[in-house]
C-alpha cells in the first residue's frame, strides 16, 4: 500500500491524500481546493499529482471547499468513479460547489476585463475559470451517501466507516479496513477534528483504532478560549461597538458552520434578553441556503440544541436578525451608517460580499472587524488579523482604522489539547502518524507536543511525497 500526499501538506488548504493498494485499486481521501495566494501554489488547483482517469473513487470527509472544491475539476479532467460522503455532506456540497463555480467564473471574467483594458484579448494570459456552474451537476450525480457508524464497501477488499467528527454538519472521520495480500490493515483519516462542548453539533466521536493515522494539525500550537469566555467577549464587542461607539461590527464568517454557530449564540443571548437591540444581518446567499440545510438535518444536533428547540423552534432566527440574498439590499448596508452587526462570507475575505463590507467600513474608528476563525497566510483576512495598516480590495486601498478583534475560539477545529484527546485511543496501536492540514511551524510544535504525551512514529509529509507501507 502507498500513500501519496497530494494536498494540505505543510499547508492548511487543498486536502487530498491518494491511497493505492498493491492490486492497483486507488482512491482519494478528499479533493480540496487550495485557498491562498502563495505563488508557488499558483498551478495547484488545475494540476494533478496522479492520473485522474485511473482513480477508482473519492471518499470525502466533509463539505468545506478546501476538502471538496476541486471535485468539478477532477470530473472535468476525466475522473469517472463514485464519490462517497455522508448525506449532510452531499446536501452542503451541492450549494457550496455551485457557489465556488460562480466565484471562479466571475474572477476569470474580472481578470480578463482588466487584460482587455490593456489591449490583451487573445494570449496565454487570458484566464479560463477552474470550472463553471455547468460542471457541478455531473459531480453531484456521482455521489453515494452513507450514514455514520455503518461499514460499507468501496471495493471487495476495502471497507469504510464514517464517524461523526463534530466539525461541521455531516463531517466525518474516515475509517478503513483493508485486506491486502492476505493481511488486515487499518487506516483512519481524521478529516477536520471538531471540538467538544460546542453549540449545535455533537462532540467528536473517536476514530476506529488503526495502525496508520492521517490527522489534521491546524491549531497544533495553541489552545482556544472556553465557551463562557467567548460568549461574554462577543457580547462585550457588540455592546462597545454598537451601543457605546455607534459603529458596526463586521464579521467575516464561513457560510457553513461558523455563521450558524455565531447566529445560534446570538439567538440564545436574545432569548436571555441580554443582546443589544441593534440590527443583525447575515449577508450571504450561501449562508442563507446553508442555514436551511442545517435546519433540515436535526439528526446531527447535540442534546443541548435538541432541548433548546423545545423553547425556541427557530434557533437560527430572532427578532432583529435579517437574512439577505438581494444584491441591492446588500449594497444598501454600506450606505447605512446606523449601528449594526454584519456577518458575511467568506471567512478569509478571499471573495464574496464581505470584501465590500470590509473596504467600506475599515477606515472608520467606530467600527470593529471581528475575525472569528482561521485565515490562511496570504489571504486578506490574515493580513487584517496580523495587524496590516492598509487593505486593498476591488481596486480600492484604504487604511484600517477600525478596531480589529480576533476570536479564534469560534474555530470549528479542535485546539492542540482537543486534537490530542481525540487521538488518545490510538496511542498504543498507531505505528505511523502523518500530520497534514497545518502550517509547518505549527506541525513541528504539535509533533513535539504529541511525542511528549507518548505518541511515536510521527512524520510531517511534504506535497507530492509518497510513502510505501
Order of alpha helices (4+ residues) and beta strands (2+ residues): beta-beta-beta-beta-alpha-alpha-beta-alpha-alpha-beta-beta-beta-beta-beta-beta-alpha-beta-alpha-beta-alpha-alpha-beta-alpha-beta-alpha-beta-alpha-beta-beta-beta-alpha-beta-alpha-beta-beta
